[in-house]
Amino acid sequence: MESLSALNIIGLPEIIFGAGKFSELPKIMQSYGHNALIITGGESLKKSGRGDALPLQLNQAQIKFKAVSVWNEPTTQAIDAIVSQFRKIPVDVIVAIGGGSVIDFGKAVSAMLASDGSVKDYLEDVGTKIPSGAKVPFIAVPTTAGTGSEATKNAVVCDRKEGYKKSLRHDAYVPDVALVDPELTLTLPRHITIACGLDAVSQLIESYTSTKADGSIDPLVLKALSGASESLLPLALGQSNDISLRAKMSYAALVSGITLSRSGLGAVHGIAGPLGGLSPVPHGIACGKLLFPVMTFVIKKIIGENNIVAQKRFADIGKIFSGDAGGDDIFYCKQFLGVLDKWTRTLKLPQLSRFGMTAAHMEKIISLADSKNSPAVLSKEEIKVILEVVR
Ligand SMILES: [Fe+2]
């Protein structure tokens, strides 16, 4: 991770990255105290087998811990329930070991254990209270390679009844430590590897081409995009046990979290947000499915509007994805789309109706969707066309 430490990026967690680094967890926890709350997902850590020795190791390190398992995405009710259980118990450090949802759970619980009331009171656009930034120290240990939540300052919290997905956000909510061990992702099922990988790729593309991108971490983002494009299809097509490919995708996910915190996201996430709030479509599937049709409209618009700046940004990615040389920016924009098309045809993601997205959801999604920081703003009619393609 030389490239990360050399960049002196403000607001990052302490990053510990590498195969086998999970074994350092007890020592890291010890530096915060001796009472821990460990939040895990239902399955992933168990399946990997990497957590089996953890209770004994914690015992040897004289760390007392309580463990909580969580399922599905964090909801206000589930977060409040965990917080009320642990408010009166000493907790020196919280560790979340799991996918993006588990890490968001941990992030929200670490914030709410130092705050009064319900997490709902502090959500952007929903609550009336401003998060103070106070929290219990928090260590994020991703077992998937996707959301990059281990490096972001927000936790996404959903309320499907009210149909929203909103953020609990504060600069101080960036995890204190991101312990990223690609070995933890080796046993991920294929469909989760693909969905998470496509989420990371979407985040990298959208933040790199965002109107808010300031160029300051471009080398980092382009390196992550290069690794993601080298590993996505091989991981999906039989090389899921290759630790060097897993490491490239874990790195891509981590950097996607770093860059999205700085530059924001675009229309894929602008549509995926309300889509996931209103219907139970997994976030990575939504992003992966939306990526090609959304980018088809975006590229058409930036070429039609002669947006040279955006063309250059997409061309940078097109060069990396295609490995070609010798064309102009418009050529590489088209190469970029060509590679997304190839991924879409190869990975054959299911239509979103299979996950419960209905025609009735569409009108509401269209009314709530936006283009975020995309260099091309999609109209409601265009969003409707895209949703019809993916449903
Ligand atoms: Fe995402």
Boltz pocket constraint, residues with backbone or C-beta under 6 A from the ligand:
constraints:
  - pocket:
      binder: B
      contacts: [[A, 146], [A, 147], [A, 199], [A, 200], [A, 203], [A, 269], [A, 283], [A, 287]]
      max_distance: 6.0
